[in-house]
């Protein structure tokens, strides 16, 4: 089987998040585009997904994590008086 070097799933109305398991197939990727979908959640933080440019992820609902803005924490800090 050949090595996947180019992945373009832009403008396909994909929803939810990019699965962490994508890192396993991404070792040889030189280009990827997830732009223009309905994706949300943290971008897988392994190579090569965290080194693709912001333009690979724009125009989604709420993708976060490098190279996009940091994800907001869902945990609430406990205040001790």
Secondary structure, 3 states (H helix, E strand, C coil): CCCCCEEECCCCCCEECCCCCHHHHHHHCCEEECCCCEEEEECCCCCCCCCCCHHHCCCCCEEECCCCCCCCCCCCCCCCC
